[in-house]
Amino acid sequence: QVHLVESGGGLVKPGGSLTLSCAASGSILDDYALGWFRQAPGKEREGIACMSTKASITYYIDSVKGRFIISRDNAKNTMYLQMDGLKPDDTGIYYCTAEYRPHSYGFDCLPSFFGSWGQGTQVTVVP
């Protein structure tokens, strides 16, 4: 079981940028499908960016396409979410997640697919 710890959240103005990090321990991230989920106040947790094992396939929800980038650094065993052009609607708690998939590039960017979760980090976008 991989252990995930997020960092990098904060308060930012519209149009600003943040980079979230998710450090993994206990296992090698390269064998995992990865994802970033967001839970806005009063809403369900939704997958905003997901990546297959070996980083060969990525998925973004329409509302973040062209603004967010999911990536991984295998040397640091860390995944990232680069967020540019932030909007108030991006406000929420952001969770990183991983699911062990060493022999498959398939994934579903849904909460039910992923088994390991970080504790979450708050992102607030206000004028």
C-alpha positions in Angstrom: 0.0 0.0 0.0 1.4 3.3 -1.0 1.3 6.3 1.4 0.5 9.7 -0.2 1.1 13.1 1.3 -0.1 16.3 -0.5 1.4 19.8 -0.2 1.3 23.1 -2.1 -2.3 24.3 -1.5 -3.1 27.8 -0.5 -4.9 31.0 -1.2 -4.5 32.6 -4.7 -6.2 35.3 -6.7 -8.0 34.5 -10.0 -5.6 34.0 -12.8 -2.9 32.9 -10.4 -1.0 29.6 -10.3 -0.2 26.8 -7.9 1.6 23.6 -8.1 0.4 20.7 -5.9 2.8 18.0 -4.9 2.1 14.5 -3.7 5.0 12.5 -2.2 4.7 8.8 -2.2 6.3 6.3 0.1 6.1 2.5 0.6 5.9 1.8 -3.1 7.1 2.9 -6.5 4.7 5.3 -8.2 5.7 4.2 -11.7 3.6 1.1 -11.3 0.5 3.0 -10.4 -2.2 4.8 -12.2 -2.4 8.3 -10.6 -5.1 10.9 -10.2 -6.0 14.3 -8.7 -9.5 14.8 -7.4 -11.3 17.9 -6.2 -14.1 18.3 -3.7 -15.8 21.6 -3.7 -18.0 22.7 -0.8 -21.3 20.9 -1.0 -20.3 18.8 -4.0 -19.1 15.3 -4.6 -15.5 14.5 -5.2 -14.6 14.6 -8.9 -11.6 13.4 -10.9 -10.0 16.4 -12.6 -6.8 14.9 -13.9 -5.7 11.2 -14.1 -2.7 9.4 -15.6 -2.1 5.8 -16.5 0.8 3.7 -15.3 4.1 4.8 -17.1 2.4 8.2 -17.8 1.4 7.1 -21.3 -2.2 8.2 -21.1 -3.7 11.3 -19.4 -7.3 12.5 -18.9 -8.5 15.9 -17.9 -12.0 17.0 -17.0 -13.2 19.7 -19.6 -13.1 22.5 -17.1 -9.4 22.2 -16.5 -8.1 21.3 -20.0 -5.4 23.7 -21.1 -4.9 25.0 -17.6 -3.8 22.1 -15.4 -1.1 19.5 -16.1 -0.6 16.2 -14.2 2.9 14.8 -14.1 5.1 12.4 -12.2 8.8 12.4 -11.3 9.9 8.9 -10.8 13.3 9.9 -9.4 11.5 11.7 -6.5 8.6 9.3 -6.4 6.3 12.3 -6.5 3.3 13.4 -8.6 2.3 17.0 -9.4 -0.6 19.1 -10.5 0.5 22.3 -12.1 -2.5 24.7 -12.1 -2.5 27.9 -14.1 -5.2 30.4 -14.8 -7.0 29.5 -11.6 -10.7 30.5 -11.2 -13.0 30.8 -8.2 -14.7 27.5 -9.3 -11.4 25.7 -8.8 -11.8 26.2 -5.0 -11.9 23.0 -3.1 -9.9 20.3 -1.3 -7.5 18.5 -3.7 -6.7 14.9 -3.1 -4.0 12.8 -4.9 -4.7 9.2 -5.4 -3.0 6.1 -6.8 -4.0 2.5 -7.8 -1.5 -0.3 -8.4 -1.6 -1.2 -12.0 1.8 -2.6 -13.0 0.6 -4.5 -16.1 -2.2 -2.3 -17.5 -2.5 1.2 -18.9 -6.2 1.3 -18.3 -7.9 3.5 -15.6 -11.1 5.2 -14.8 -10.9 8.7 -13.4 -13.4 7.9 -10.7 -13.2 7.6 -6.9 -14.2 4.0 -7.0 -11.1 3.1 -9.2 -8.5 4.3 -6.8 -7.5 2.7 -3.5 -4.9 4.9 -2.0 -5.6 8.5 -1.1 -3.8 11.5 0.4 -5.2 13.6 3.2 -6.1 16.5 1.0 -4.9 20.1 0.6 -7.1 23.2 0.4 -7.0 25.4 -2.6 -8.9 28.7 -2.4 -9.3 31.1 -5.3 -10.7 34.5 -4.3 -10.3 38.0 -5.7 
